[in-house]
C-alpha cells in the first residue's frame, strides 16, 4: 500500500511512521480477534494510518450541535411505533443483508461535511426500506445547499439536513 505522502520535515515523517506502526499493530490485533471469532469485522490500513488518534479526531470530527430545538421536536413527533414486549428488537440487525446500504463512502480529509455523509447513508437506507430500491445518493447535493456563501462549508446541523431530506423524500416517489 503506497499513499505517496510528503511530510514537511523529517520530524513529521518520523512521527507519522510511529503512528503507522502503532496503527498497524492495532489492525493486526483486531484482525486476530476476528479470526478467533471474537469480532465480527476485519480492519485494514488506509490513508489515515499515519495519523494518531487525536489527529484523526481533530481533522475528521466536527459535528455542530444543533441550536434549533424546533427541528428536533418536529422530528420526534414524526416517530412511529414504540418498542414493547410484543415487538422486541433483535440482538443484531445487518442492513447489508437487507440491501439497505451502499458501499462505504470516503469524505476525504478535513472537509467538515461528515453530516452530509451521515444523512446520505441514512436516506439511502430509508428509501431502500420504503420503496424497495437502493439508490446511491450524493452527499455533494447536501453540501451544496450550505447557506453560507462567504464562509463556505464549515459543517451543518444534521437535524436540519434530515428534516429537509424527510420532507423531500415524503414529497417524491424517488
Chimera marker file (.cmm) of the C-alpha trace (Angstrom):
<marker_set name="trace">
<marker id="1" x="0.000" y="0.000" z="0.000" r="1" g="1" b="0" radius="0.5"/>
<marker id="2" x="1.517" y="3.283" z="-1.054" r="1" g="1" b="0" radius="0.5"/>
<marker id="3" x="-0.039" y="6.624" z="-0.183" r="1" g="1" b="0" radius="0.5"/>
<marker id="4" x="2.844" y="8.680" z="-1.641" r="1" g="1" b="0" radius="0.5"/>
<marker id="5" x="2.672" y="11.241" z="1.144" r="1" g="1" b="0" radius="0.5"/>
<marker id="6" x="5.145" y="14.056" z="1.517" r="1" g="1" b="0" radius="0.5"/>
<marker id="7" x="5.862" y="15.363" z="5.009" r="1" g="1" b="0" radius="0.5"/>
<marker id="8" x="7.013" y="18.869" z="5.957" r="1" g="1" b="0" radius="0.5"/>
<marker id="9" x="10.026" y="17.697" z="7.885" r="1" g="1" b="0" radius="0.5"/>
<marker id="10" x="11.960" y="14.618" z="8.905" r="1" g="1" b="0" radius="0.5"/>
<marker id="11" x="10.453" y="15.004" z="12.395" r="1" g="1" b="0" radius="0.5"/>
<marker id="12" x="6.920" y="14.896" z="10.962" r="1" g="1" b="0" radius="0.5"/>
<marker id="13" x="7.820" y="11.894" z="8.826" r="1" g="1" b="0" radius="0.5"/>
<marker id="14" x="9.243" y="10.060" z="11.851" r="1" g="1" b="0" radius="0.5"/>
<marker id="15" x="6.121" y="10.816" z="13.901" r="1" g="1" b="0" radius="0.5"/>
<marker id="16" x="3.896" y="9.648" z="11.025" r="1" g="1" b="0" radius="0.5"/>
<marker id="17" x="5.876" y="6.412" z="10.758" r="1" g="1" b="0" radius="0.5"/>
<marker id="18" x="5.495" y="5.808" z="14.500" r="1" g="1" b="0" radius="0.5"/>
<marker id="19" x="1.737" y="6.380" z="14.162" r="1" g="1" b="0" radius="0.5"/>
<marker id="20" x="1.679" y="3.974" z="11.225" r="1" g="1" b="0" radius="0.5"/>
<marker id="21" x="3.481" y="1.278" z="13.221" r="1" g="1" b="0" radius="0.5"/>
<marker id="22" x="1.075" y="1.695" z="16.139" r="1" g="1" b="0" radius="0.5"/>
<marker id="23" x="-1.947" y="1.570" z="13.840" r="1" g="1" b="0" radius="0.5"/>
<marker id="24" x="-0.553" y="-1.499" z="12.046" r="1" g="1" b="0" radius="0.5"/>
<marker id="25" x="-0.249" y="-3.291" z="15.398" r="1" g="1" b="0" radius="0.5"/>
<marker id="26" x="-3.840" y="-2.333" z="16.210" r="1" g="1" b="0" radius="0.5"/>
<marker id="27" x="-5.072" y="-3.641" z="12.840" r="1" g="1" b="0" radius="0.5"/>
<marker id="28" x="-3.223" y="-6.923" z="13.380" r="1" g="1" b="0" radius="0.5"/>
<marker id="29" x="-4.685" y="-7.324" z="16.907" r="1" g="1" b="0" radius="0.5"/>
<marker id="30" x="-8.221" y="-6.613" z="15.729" r="1" g="1" b="0" radius="0.5"/>
<marker id="31" x="-7.927" y="-8.980" z="12.776" r="1" g="1" b="0" radius="0.5"/>
<marker id="32" x="-6.589" y="-11.679" z="15.059" r="1" g="1" b="0" radius="0.5"/>
<marker id="33" x="-9.726" y="-11.256" z="17.211" r="1" g="1" b="0" radius="0.5"/>
<marker id="34" x="-11.783" y="-11.537" z="14.021" r="1" g="1" b="0" radius="0.5"/>
<marker id="35" x="-10.022" y="-14.810" z="13.149" r="1" g="1" b="0" radius="0.5"/>
<marker id="36" x="-10.801" y="-16.091" z="16.668" r="1" g="1" b="0" radius="0.5"/>
<marker id="37" x="-14.471" y="-15.230" z="16.231" r="1" g="1" b="0" radius="0.5"/>
<marker id="38" x="-14.395" y="-12.554" z="18.940" r="1" g="1" b="0" radius="0.5"/>
<marker id="39" x="-15.137" y="-9.717" z="16.499" r="1" g="1" b="0" radius="0.5"/>
<marker id="40" x="-17.484" y="-9.716" z="13.528" r="1" g="1" b="0" radius="0.5"/>
<marker id="41" x="-15.391" y="-7.363" z="11.389" r="1" g="1" b="0" radius="0.5"/>
<marker id="42" x="-11.923" y="-7.047" z="9.880" r="1" g="1" b="0" radius="0.5"/>
<marker id="43" x="-9.861" y="-3.883" z="9.572" r="1" g="1" b="0" radius="0.5"/>
<marker id="44" x="-7.132" y="-2.732" z="7.228" r="1" g="1" b="0" radius="0.5"/>
<marker id="45" x="-4.720" y="0.120" z="6.762" r="1" g="1" b="0" radius="0.5"/>
<marker id="46" x="-5.786" y="3.186" z="4.791" r="1" g="1" b="0" radius="0.5"/>
<marker id="47" x="-4.753" y="6.762" z="4.010" r="1" g="1" b="0" radius="0.5"/>
<marker id="48" x="-5.283" y="7.704" z="7.678" r="1" g="1" b="0" radius="0.5"/>
<marker id="49" x="-2.911" y="5.081" z="9.049" r="1" g="1" b="0" radius="0.5"/>
<marker id="50" x="-0.103" y="7.562" z="9.636" r="1" g="1" b="0" radius="0.5"/>
<marker id="51" x="-2.241" y="9.747" z="11.904" r="1" g="1" b="0" radius="0.5"/>
<marker id="52" x="-2.544" y="9.498" z="15.662" r="1" g="1" b="0" radius="0.5"/>
<marker id="53" x="-5.938" y="9.001" z="17.259" r="1" g="1" b="0" radius="0.5"/>
<marker id="54" x="-6.066" y="12.687" z="18.262" r="1" g="1" b="0" radius="0.5"/>
<marker id="55" x="-5.090" y="13.819" z="14.760" r="1" g="1" b="0" radius="0.5"/>
<marker id="56" x="-7.947" y="11.766" z="13.301" r="1" g="1" b="0" radius="0.5"/>
<marker id="57" x="-10.388" y="13.197" z="15.821" r="1" g="1" b="0" radius="0.5"/>
<marker id="58" x="-9.319" y="16.793" z="15.256" r="1" g="1" b="0" radius="0.5"/>
<marker id="59" x="-9.486" y="16.573" z="11.480" r="1" g="1" b="0" radius="0.5"/>
<marker id="60" x="-12.438" y="14.255" z="10.866" r="1" g="1" b="0" radius="0.5"/>
<marker id="61" x="-14.892" y="15.104" z="13.599" r="1" g="1" b="0" radius="0.5"/>
<marker id="62" x="-16.599" y="18.409" z="13.920" r="1" g="1" b="0" radius="0.5"/>
<marker id="63" x="-20.284" y="17.897" z="14.497" r="1" g="1" b="0" radius="0.5"/>
<marker id="64" x="-22.014" y="21.162" z="15.206" r="1" g="1" b="0" radius="0.5"/>
<marker id="65" x="-24.537" y="20.691" z="17.965" r="1" g="1" b="0" radius="0.5"/>
<marker id="66" x="-27.941" y="21.877" z="16.897" r="1" g="1" b="0" radius="0.5"/>
<marker id="67" x="-29.308" y="25.018" z="18.451" r="1" g="1" b="0" radius="0.5"/>
<marker id="68" x="-32.601" y="24.674" z="16.603" r="1" g="1" b="0" radius="0.5"/>
<marker id="69" x="-34.684" y="22.652" z="19.070" r="1" g="1" b="0" radius="0.5"/>
<marker id="70" x="-37.856" y="23.112" z="16.981" r="1" g="1" b="0" radius="0.5"/>
<marker id="71" x="-36.488" y="20.934" z="14.178" r="1" g="1" b="0" radius="0.5"/>
<marker id="72" x="-35.613" y="18.199" z="16.663" r="1" g="1" b="0" radius="0.5"/>
<marker id="73" x="-39.028" y="18.394" z="18.325" r="1" g="1" b="0" radius="0.5"/>
<marker id="74" x="-40.787" y="18.141" z="14.967" r="1" g="1" b="0" radius="0.5"/>
<marker id="75" x="-38.730" y="15.104" z="14.032" r="1" g="1" b="0" radius="0.5"/>
<marker id="76" x="-39.538" y="13.401" z="17.344" r="1" g="1" b="0" radius="0.5"/>
<marker id="77" x="-43.250" y="13.855" z="16.749" r="1" g="1" b="0" radius="0.5"/>
<marker id="78" x="-42.938" y="12.006" z="13.443" r="1" g="1" b="0" radius="0.5"/>
<marker id="79" x="-41.628" y="8.823" z="15.061" r="1" g="1" b="0" radius="0.5"/>
<marker id="80" x="-43.909" y="5.866" z="14.584" r="1" g="1" b="0" radius="0.5"/>
<marker id="81" x="-44.259" y="2.876" z="16.842" r="1" g="1" b="0" radius="0.5"/>
<marker id="82" x="-42.784" y="2.097" z="20.197" r="1" g="1" b="0" radius="0.5"/>
<marker id="83" x="-40.756" y="-0.847" z="21.369" r="1" g="1" b="0" radius="0.5"/>
<marker id="84" x="-42.918" y="-3.034" z="23.554" r="1" g="1" b="0" radius="0.5"/>
<marker id="85" x="-42.736" y="-6.634" z="24.686" r="1" g="1" b="0" radius="0.5"/>
<marker id="86" x="-44.676" y="-7.568" z="21.528" r="1" g="1" b="0" radius="0.5"/>
<marker id="87" x="-42.157" y="-6.060" z="19.117" r="1" g="1" b="0" radius="0.5"/>
<marker id="88" x="-38.774" y="-6.532" z="20.761" r="1" g="1" b="0" radius="0.5"/>
<marker id="89" x="-35.703" y="-5.545" z="18.827" r="1" g="1" b="0" radius="0.5"/>
<marker id="90" x="-33.403" y="-8.338" z="17.629" r="1" g="1" b="0" radius="0.5"/>
<marker id="91" x="-29.960" y="-8.782" z="19.178" r="1" g="1" b="0" radius="0.5"/>
<marker id="92" x="-28.399" y="-7.780" z="15.887" r="1" g="1" b="0" radius="0.5"/>
<marker id="93" x="-29.529" y="-6.497" z="12.531" r="1" g="1" b="0" radius="0.5"/>
<marker id="94" x="-27.367" y="-6.428" z="9.400" r="1" g="1" b="0" radius="0.5"/>
<marker id="95" x="-28.725" y="-3.843" z="6.995" r="1" g="1" b="0" radius="0.5"/>
<marker id="96" x="-26.256" y="-5.047" z="4.370" r="1" g="1" b="0" radius="0.5"/>
<marker id="97" x="-28.113" y="-8.364" z="4.188" r="1" g="1" b="0" radius="0.5"/>
<marker id="98" x="-31.401" y="-6.493" z="3.825" r="1" g="1" b="0" radius="0.5"/>
<marker id="99" x="-29.999" y="-4.447" z="0.944" r="1" g="1" b="0" radius="0.5"/>
<marker id="100" x="-30.410" y="-1.114" z="2.745" r="1" g="1" b="0" radius="0.5"/>
<marker id="101" x="-26.836" y="0.186" z="2.452" r="1" g="1" b="0" radius="0.5"/>
<marker id="102" x="-24.446" y="1.063" z="-0.337" r="1" g="1" b="0" radius="0.5"/>
<marker id="103" x="-20.673" y="0.805" z="-0.182" r="1" g="1" b="0" radius="0.5"/>
<marker id="104" x="-18.778" y="2.930" z="2.323" r="1" g="1" b="0" radius="0.5"/>
<marker id="105" x="-18.137" y="6.491" z="1.179" r="1" g="1" b="0" radius="0.5"/>
<marker id="106" x="-14.960" y="8.388" z="1.957" r="1" g="1" b="0" radius="0.5"/>
<marker id="107" x="-15.285" y="12.051" z="2.800" r="1" g="1" b="0" radius="0.5"/>
<marker id="108" x="-11.603" y="12.598" z="2.183" r="1" g="1" b="0" radius="0.5"/>
<marker id="109" x="-9.694" y="14.694" z="4.633" r="1" g="1" b="0" radius="0.5"/>
<marker id="110" x="-10.624" y="17.784" z="6.641" r="1" g="1" b="0" radius="0.5"/>
<marker id="111" x="-13.785" y="18.810" z="4.843" r="1" g="1" b="0" radius="0.5"/>
<marker id="112" x="-16.331" y="19.293" z="7.678" r="1" g="1" b="0" radius="0.5"/>
<marker id="113" x="-19.064" y="17.539" z="5.752" r="1" g="1" b="0" radius="0.5"/>
<marker id="114" x="-19.483" y="14.381" z="7.823" r="1" g="1" b="0" radius="0.5"/>
<marker id="115" x="-23.101" y="15.440" z="8.355" r="1" g="1" b="0" radius="0.5"/>
<marker id="116" x="-23.732" y="15.053" z="4.613" r="1" g="1" b="0" radius="0.5"/>
<marker id="117" x="-22.284" y="11.528" z="4.511" r="1" g="1" b="0" radius="0.5"/>
<marker id="118" x="-24.297" y="10.554" z="7.580" r="1" g="1" b="0" radius="0.5"/>
<marker id="119" x="-27.506" y="11.920" z="6.119" r="1" g="1" b="0" radius="0.5"/>
<marker id="120" x="-26.765" y="10.348" z="2.734" r="1" g="1" b="0" radius="0.5"/>
<marker id="121" x="-26.358" y="6.871" z="4.237" r="1" g="1" b="0" radius="0.5"/>
<marker id="122" x="-29.473" y="7.190" z="6.389" r="1" g="1" b="0" radius="0.5"/>
<marker id="123" x="-31.557" y="8.431" z="3.471" r="1" g="1" b="0" radius="0.5"/>
<marker id="124" x="-30.338" y="5.656" z="1.199" r="1" g="1" b="0" radius="0.5"/>
<marker id="125" x="-31.441" y="3.122" z="3.800" r="1" g="1" b="0" radius="0.5"/>
<marker id="126" x="-34.805" y="4.797" z="4.404" r="1" g="1" b="0" radius="0.5"/>
<marker id="127" x="-35.533" y="4.973" z="0.681" r="1" g="1" b="0" radius="0.5"/>
<marker id="128" x="-34.488" y="1.340" z="0.186" r="1" g="1" b="0" radius="0.5"/>
<marker id="129" x="-36.728" y="0.235" z="3.036" r="1" g="1" b="0" radius="0.5"/>
<marker id="130" x="-39.725" y="2.282" z="1.903" r="1" g="1" b="0" radius="0.5"/>
<marker id="131" x="-39.503" y="1.807" z="-1.874" r="1" g="1" b="0" radius="0.5"/>
<marker id="132" x="-37.508" y="-1.417" z="-2.209" r="1" g="1" b="0" radius="0.5"/>
<marker id="133" x="-34.846" y="0.278" z="-4.340" r="1" g="1" b="0" radius="0.5"/>
<marker id="134" x="-31.322" y="1.026" z="-3.163" r="1" g="1" b="0" radius="0.5"/>
<marker id="135" x="-30.098" y="4.197" z="-4.834" r="1" g="1" b="0" radius="0.5"/>
<marker id="136" x="-26.699" y="5.805" z="-4.358" r="1" g="1" b="0" radius="0.5"/>
<marker id="137" x="-27.233" y="9.424" z="-3.341" r="1" g="1" b="0" radius="0.5"/>
<marker id="138" x="-24.705" y="12.227" z="-3.445" r="1" g="1" b="0" radius="0.5"/>
<marker id="139" x="-23.514" y="13.916" z="-0.253" r="1" g="1" b="0" radius="0.5"/>
<marker id="140" x="-22.364" y="16.765" z="-2.501" r="1" g="1" b="0" radius="0.5"/>
<marker id="141" x="-26.018" y="17.748" z="-3.006" r="1" g="1" b="0" radius="0.5"/>
<marker id="142" x="-26.339" y="18.265" z="0.732" r="1" g="1" b="0" radius="0.5"/>
<marker id="143" x="-23.048" y="20.139" z="0.952" r="1" g="1" b="0" radius="0.5"/>
<marker id="144" x="-24.103" y="22.404" z="-1.932" r="1" g="1" b="0" radius="0.5"/>
<marker id="145" x="-27.190" y="23.527" z="-0.025" r="1" g="1" b="0" radius="0.5"/>
<marker id="146" x="-24.996" y="25.235" z="2.582" r="1" g="1" b="0" radius="0.5"/>
<marker id="147" x="-26.496" y="28.641" z="3.280" r="1" g="1" b="0" radius="0.5"/>
<marker id="148" x="-23.232" y="30.487" z="3.982" r="1" g="1" b="0" radius="0.5"/>
<marker id="149" x="-21.628" y="31.535" z="0.662" r="1" g="1" b="0" radius="0.5"/>
<marker id="150" x="-18.969" y="33.674" z="2.367" r="1" g="1" b="0" radius="0.5"/>
<marker id="151" x="-17.523" y="31.205" z="4.859" r="1" g="1" b="0" radius="0.5"/>
<marker id="152" x="-18.047" y="28.087" z="2.782" r="1" g="1" b="0" radius="0.5"/>
<marker id="153" x="-18.850" y="24.689" z="4.200" r="1" g="1" b="0" radius="0.5"/>
<marker id="154" x="-17.907" y="24.584" z="7.871" r="1" g="1" b="0" radius="0.5"/>
<marker id="155" x="-20.390" y="21.929" z="8.835" r="1" g="1" b="0" radius="0.5"/>
<marker id="156" x="-24.126" y="21.866" z="9.091" r="1" g="1" b="0" radius="0.5"/>
<marker id="157" x="-26.764" y="20.776" z="11.522" r="1" g="1" b="0" radius="0.5"/>
<marker id="158" x="-27.514" y="17.102" z="10.972" r="1" g="1" b="0" radius="0.5"/>
<marker id="159" x="-31.102" y="17.512" z="12.165" r="1" g="1" b="0" radius="0.5"/>
<marker id="160" x="-31.721" y="20.302" z="9.642" r="1" g="1" b="0" radius="0.5"/>
<marker id="161" x="-30.391" y="18.138" z="6.821" r="1" g="1" b="0" radius="0.5"/>
<marker id="162" x="-32.533" y="15.208" z="7.971" r="1" g="1" b="0" radius="0.5"/>
<marker id="163" x="-35.576" y="17.447" z="8.335" r="1" g="1" b="0" radius="0.5"/>
<marker id="164" x="-35.208" y="18.786" z="4.811" r="1" g="1" b="0" radius="0.5"/>
<marker id="165" x="-34.490" y="15.328" z="3.465" r="1" g="1" b="0" radius="0.5"/>
<marker id="166" x="-37.523" y="13.798" z="5.168" r="1" g="1" b="0" radius="0.5"/>
<marker id="167" x="-39.731" y="16.451" z="3.632" r="1" g="1" b="0" radius="0.5"/>
<marker id="168" x="-38.173" y="15.864" z="0.212" r="1" g="1" b="0" radius="0.5"/>
<marker id="169" x="-38.439" y="12.067" z="0.287" r="1" g="1" b="0" radius="0.5"/>
<marker id="170" x="-42.019" y="12.158" z="1.536" r="1" g="1" b="0" radius="0.5"/>
<marker id="171" x="-42.955" y="14.575" z="-1.252" r="1" g="1" b="0" radius="0.5"/>
<marker id="172" x="-41.403" y="12.464" z="-4.016" r="1" g="1" b="0" radius="0.5"/>
<marker id="173" x="-41.557" y="8.849" z="-5.027" r="1" g="1" b="0" radius="0.5"/>
<marker id="174" x="-37.792" y="8.810" z="-5.654" r="1" g="1" b="0" radius="0.5"/>
<link id1="1" id2="2" r="1" g="1" b="0" radius="0.2"/>
<link id1="2" id2="3" r="1" g="1" b="0" radius="0.2"/>
<link id1="3" id2="4" r="1" g="1" b="0" radius="0.2"/>
<link id1="4" id2="5" r="1" g="1" b="0" radius="0.2"/>
<link id1="5" id2="6" r="1" g="1" b="0" radius="0.2"/>
<link id1="6" id2="7" r="1" g="1" b="0" radius="0.2"/>
<link id1="7" id2="8" r="1" g="1" b="0" radius="0.2"/>
<link id1="8" id2="9" r="1" g="1" b="0" radius="0.2"/>
<link id1="9" id2="10" r="1" g="1" b="0" radius="0.2"/>
<link id1="10" id2="11" r="1" g="1" b="0" radius="0.2"/>
<link id1="11" id2="12" r="1" g="1" b="0" radius="0.2"/>
<link id1="12" id2="13" r="1" g="1" b="0" radius="0.2"/>
<link id1="13" id2="14" r="1" g="1" b="0" radius="0.2"/>
<link id1="14" id2="15" r="1" g="1" b="0" radius="0.2"/>
<link id1="15" id2="16" r="1" g="1" b="0" radius="0.2"/>
<link id1="16" id2="17" r="1" g="1" b="0" radius="0.2"/>
<link id1="17" id2="18" r="1" g="1" b="0" radius="0.2"/>
<link id1="18" id2="19" r="1" g="1" b="0" radius="0.2"/>
<link id1="19" id2="20" r="1" g="1" b="0" radius="0.2"/>
<link id1="20" id2="21" r="1" g="1" b="0" radius="0.2"/>
<link id1="21" id2="22" r="1" g="1" b="0" radius="0.2"/>
<link id1="22" id2="23" r="1" g="1" b="0" radius="0.2"/>
<link id1="23" id2="24" r="1" g="1" b="0" radius="0.2"/>
<link id1="24" id2="25" r="1" g="1" b="0" radius="0.2"/>
<link id1="25" id2="26" r="1" g="1" b="0" radius="0.2"/>
<link id1="26" id2="27" r="1" g="1" b="0" radius="0.2"/>
<link id1="27" id2="28" r="1" g="1" b="0" radius="0.2"/>
<link id1="28" id2="29" r="1" g="1" b="0" radius="0.2"/>
<link id1="29" id2="30" r="1" g="1" b="0" radius="0.2"/>
<link id1="30" id2="31" r="1" g="1" b="0" radius="0.2"/>
<link id1="31" id2="32" r="1" g="1" b="0" radius="0.2"/>
<link id1="32" id2="33" r="1" g="1" b="0" radius="0.2"/>
<link id1="33" id2="34" r="1" g="1" b="0" radius="0.2"/>
<link id1="34" id2="35" r="1" g="1" b="0" radius="0.2"/>
<link id1="35" id2="36" r="1" g="1" b="0" radius="0.2"/>
<link id1="36" id2="37" r="1" g="1" b="0" radius="0.2"/>
<link id1="37" id2="38" r="1" g="1" b="0" radius="0.2"/>
<link id1="38" id2="39" r="1" g="1" b="0" radius="0.2"/>
<link id1="39" id2="40" r="1" g="1" b="0" radius="0.2"/>
<link id1="40" id2="41" r="1" g="1" b="0" radius="0.2"/>
<link id1="41" id2="42" r="1" g="1" b="0" radius="0.2"/>
<link id1="42" id2="43" r="1" g="1" b="0" radius="0.2"/>
<link id1="43" id2="44" r="1" g="1" b="0" radius="0.2"/>
<link id1="44" id2="45" r="1" g="1" b="0" radius="0.2"/>
<link id1="45" id2="46" r="1" g="1" b="0" radius="0.2"/>
<link id1="46" id2="47" r="1" g="1" b="0" radius="0.2"/>
<link id1="47" id2="48" r="1" g="1" b="0" radius="0.2"/>
<link id1="48" id2="49" r="1" g="1" b="0" radius="0.2"/>
<link id1="49" id2="50" r="1" g="1" b="0" radius="0.2"/>
<link id1="50" id2="51" r="1" g="1" b="0" radius="0.2"/>
<link id1="51" id2="52" r="1" g="1" b="0" radius="0.2"/>
<link id1="52" id2="53" r="1" g="1" b="0" radius="0.2"/>
<link id1="53" id2="54" r="1" g="1" b="0" radius="0.2"/>
<link id1="54" id2="55" r="1" g="1" b="0" radius="0.2"/>
<link id1="55" id2="56" r="1" g="1" b="0" radius="0.2"/>
<link id1="56" id2="57" r="1" g="1" b="0" radius="0.2"/>
<link id1="57" id2="58" r="1" g="1" b="0" radius="0.2"/>
<link id1="58" id2="59" r="1" g="1" b="0" radius="0.2"/>
<link id1="59" id2="60" r="1" g="1" b="0" radius="0.2"/>
<link id1="60" id2="61" r="1" g="1" b="0" radius="0.2"/>
<link id1="61" id2="62" r="1" g="1" b="0" radius="0.2"/>
<link id1="62" id2="63" r="1" g="1" b="0" radius="0.2"/>
<link id1="63" id2="64" r="1" g="1" b="0" radius="0.2"/>
<link id1="64" id2="65" r="1" g="1" b="0" radius="0.2"/>
<link id1="65" id2="66" r="1" g="1" b="0" radius="0.2"/>
<link id1="66" id2="67" r="1" g="1" b="0" radius="0.2"/>
<link id1="67" id2="68" r="1" g="1" b="0" radius="0.2"/>
<link id1="68" id2="69" r="1" g="1" b="0" radius="0.2"/>
<link id1="69" id2="70" r="1" g="1" b="0" radius="0.2"/>
<link id1="70" id2="71" r="1" g="1" b="0" radius="0.2"/>
<link id1="71" id2="72" r="1" g="1" b="0" radius="0.2"/>
<link id1="72" id2="73" r="1" g="1" b="0" radius="0.2"/>
<link id1="73" id2="74" r="1" g="1" b="0" radius="0.2"/>
<link id1="74" id2="75" r="1" g="1" b="0" radius="0.2"/>
<link id1="75" id2="76" r="1" g="1" b="0" radius="0.2"/>
<link id1="76" id2="77" r="1" g="1" b="0" radius="0.2"/>
<link id1="77" id2="78" r="1" g="1" b="0" radius="0.2"/>
<link id1="78" id2="79" r="1" g="1" b="0" radius="0.2"/>
<link id1="79" id2="80" r="1" g="1" b="0" radius="0.2"/>
<link id1="80" id2="81" r="1" g="1" b="0" radius="0.2"/>
<link id1="81" id2="82" r="1" g="1" b="0" radius="0.2"/>
<link id1="82" id2="83" r="1" g="1" b="0" radius="0.2"/>
<link id1="83" id2="84" r="1" g="1" b="0" radius="0.2"/>
<link id1="84" id2="85" r="1" g="1" b="0" radius="0.2"/>
<link id1="85" id2="86" r="1" g="1" b="0" radius="0.2"/>
<link id1="86" id2="87" r="1" g="1" b="0" radius="0.2"/>
<link id1="87" id2="88" r="1" g="1" b="0" radius="0.2"/>
<link id1="88" id2="89" r="1" g="1" b="0" radius="0.2"/>
<link id1="89" id2="90" r="1" g="1" b="0" radius="0.2"/>
<link id1="90" id2="91" r="1" g="1" b="0" radius="0.2"/>
<link id1="91" id2="92" r="1" g="1" b="0" radius="0.2"/>
<link id1="92" id2="93" r="1" g="1" b="0" radius="0.2"/>
<link id1="93" id2="94" r="1" g="1" b="0" radius="0.2"/>
<link id1="94" id2="95" r="1" g="1" b="0" radius="0.2"/>
<link id1="95" id2="96" r="1" g="1" b="0" radius="0.2"/>
<link id1="96" id2="97" r="1" g="1" b="0" radius="0.2"/>
<link id1="97" id2="98" r="1" g="1" b="0" radius="0.2"/>
<link id1="98" id2="99" r="1" g="1" b="0" radius="0.2"/>
<link id1="99" id2="100" r="1" g="1" b="0" radius="0.2"/>
<link id1="100" id2="101" r="1" g="1" b="0" radius="0.2"/>
<link id1="101" id2="102" r="1" g="1" b="0" radius="0.2"/>
<link id1="102" id2="103" r="1" g="1" b="0" radius="0.2"/>
<link id1="103" id2="104" r="1" g="1" b="0" radius="0.2"/>
<link id1="104" id2="105" r="1" g="1" b="0" radius="0.2"/>
<link id1="105" id2="106" r="1" g="1" b="0" radius="0.2"/>
<link id1="106" id2="107" r="1" g="1" b="0" radius="0.2"/>
<link id1="107" id2="108" r="1" g="1" b="0" radius="0.2"/>
<link id1="108" id2="109" r="1" g="1" b="0" radius="0.2"/>
<link id1="109" id2="110" r="1" g="1" b="0" radius="0.2"/>
<link id1="110" id2="111" r="1" g="1" b="0" radius="0.2"/>
<link id1="111" id2="112" r="1" g="1" b="0" radius="0.2"/>
<link id1="112" id2="113" r="1" g="1" b="0" radius="0.2"/>
<link id1="113" id2="114" r="1" g="1" b="0" radius="0.2"/>
<link id1="114" id2="115" r="1" g="1" b="0" radius="0.2"/>
<link id1="115" id2="116" r="1" g="1" b="0" radius="0.2"/>
<link id1="116" id2="117" r="1" g="1" b="0" radius="0.2"/>
<link id1="117" id2="118" r="1" g="1" b="0" radius="0.2"/>
<link id1="118" id2="119" r="1" g="1" b="0" radius="0.2"/>
<link id1="119" id2="120" r="1" g="1" b="0" radius="0.2"/>
<link id1="120" id2="121" r="1" g="1" b="0" radius="0.2"/>
<link id1="121" id2="122" r="1" g="1" b="0" radius="0.2"/>
<link id1="122" id2="123" r="1" g="1" b="0" radius="0.2"/>
<link id1="123" id2="124" r="1" g="1" b="0" radius="0.2"/>
<link id1="124" id2="125" r="1" g="1" b="0" radius="0.2"/>
<link id1="125" id2="126" r="1" g="1" b="0" radius="0.2"/>
<link id1="126" id2="127" r="1" g="1" b="0" radius="0.2"/>
<link id1="127" id2="128" r="1" g="1" b="0" radius="0.2"/>
<link id1="128" id2="129" r="1" g="1" b="0" radius="0.2"/>
<link id1="129" id2="130" r="1" g="1" b="0" radius="0.2"/>
<link id1="130" id2="131" r="1" g="1" b="0" radius="0.2"/>
<link id1="131" id2="132" r="1" g="1" b="0" radius="0.2"/>
<link id1="132" id2="133" r="1" g="1" b="0" radius="0.2"/>
<link id1="133" id2="134" r="1" g="1" b="0" radius="0.2"/>
<link id1="134" id2="135" r="1" g="1" b="0" radius="0.2"/>
<link id1="135" id2="136" r="1" g="1" b="0" radius="0.2"/>
<link id1="136" id2="137" r="1" g="1" b="0" radius="0.2"/>
<link id1="137" id2="138" r="1" g="1" b="0" radius="0.2"/>
<link id1="138" id2="139" r="1" g="1" b="0" radius="0.2"/>
<link id1="139" id2="140" r="1" g="1" b="0" radius="0.2"/>
<link id1="140" id2="141" r="1" g="1" b="0" radius="0.2"/>
<link id1="141" id2="142" r="1" g="1" b="0" radius="0.2"/>
<link id1="142" id2="143" r="1" g="1" b="0" radius="0.2"/>
<link id1="143" id2="144" r="1" g="1" b="0" radius="0.2"/>
<link id1="144" id2="145" r="1" g="1" b="0" radius="0.2"/>
<link id1="145" id2="146" r="1" g="1" b="0" radius="0.2"/>
<link id1="146" id2="147" r="1" g="1" b="0" radius="0.2"/>
<link id1="147" id2="148" r="1" g="1" b="0" radius="0.2"/>
<link id1="148" id2="149" r="1" g="1" b="0" radius="0.2"/>
<link id1="149" id2="150" r="1" g="1" b="0" radius="0.2"/>
<link id1="150" id2="151" r="1" g="1" b="0" radius="0.2"/>
<link id1="151" id2="152" r="1" g="1" b="0" radius="0.2"/>
<link id1="152" id2="153" r="1" g="1" b="0" radius="0.2"/>
<link id1="153" id2="154" r="1" g="1" b="0" radius="0.2"/>
<link id1="154" id2="155" r="1" g="1" b="0" radius="0.2"/>
<link id1="155" id2="156" r="1" g="1" b="0" radius="0.2"/>
<link id1="156" id2="157" r="1" g="1" b="0" radius="0.2"/>
<link id1="157" id2="158" r="1" g="1" b="0" radius="0.2"/>
<link id1="158" id2="159" r="1" g="1" b="0" radius="0.2"/>
<link id1="159" id2="160" r="1" g="1" b="0" radius="0.2"/>
<link id1="160" id2="161" r="1" g="1" b="0" radius="0.2"/>
<link id1="161" id2="162" r="1" g="1" b="0" radius="0.2"/>
<link id1="162" id2="163" r="1" g="1" b="0" radius="0.2"/>
<link id1="163" id2="164" r="1" g="1" b="0" radius="0.2"/>
<link id1="164" id2="165" r="1" g="1" b="0" radius="0.2"/>
<link id1="165" id2="166" r="1" g="1" b="0" radius="0.2"/>
<link id1="166" id2="167" r="1" g="1" b="0" radius="0.2"/>
<link id1="167" id2="168" r="1" g="1" b="0" radius="0.2"/>
<link id1="168" id2="169" r="1" g="1" b="0" radius="0.2"/>
<link id1="169" id2="170" r="1" g="1" b="0" radius="0.2"/>
<link id1="170" id2="171" r="1" g="1" b="0" radius="0.2"/>
<link id1="171" id2="172" r="1" g="1" b="0" radius="0.2"/>
<link id1="172" id2="173" r="1" g="1" b="0" radius="0.2"/>
<link id1="173" id2="174" r="1" g="1" b="0" radius="0.2"/>
</marker_set>
